Amino acid sequence: MRPWWGWTKRPLYPIGAFVNRKPAYDLDGELLLFEQKLPKFFARVIDWVRRPTSRLVRIPAGGLLVICGLLGFLPFFGFWMLPLGLLLLARDVPAIEPPLARMFAWINRNWPGWAARKTTD
């Protein structure tokens, strides 16, 4: 039976039925893909820093890079230090991991395009 005001209530849908969920990226998997595109020396350094035994080096170095990255407007420091420091801290601070995983997924998706543009110039 229809209510007297002319409209009916919509059927209830399960929560999240129409929500577009973003894919969950894995930082370790994205870093492995990224390491394969780097020169061997840099890939070995990244692999060593990501090991659990390197925690005493990783945390102070990451904190120092973040602080220096915030001072990137000064001549000696650069803004490139900030993402590198966050990457080092992501292993120990879980809240940083999802945004960095999305960033590295974006880099891994766009890397072939950058390489193609570089060779055609």
Secondary structure, DSSP 8 states (H G I E B T S, - for coil): ---TTS--------TTSS--------HHHHHHHHHHTS-HHHHHHHHHHHSGGGHHHHHHHHHHHHHHHHTTTSSS--TTHHHHHHHHHTTT-GGGHHHHHHHHHHHHHHHHHHHHHHHH-
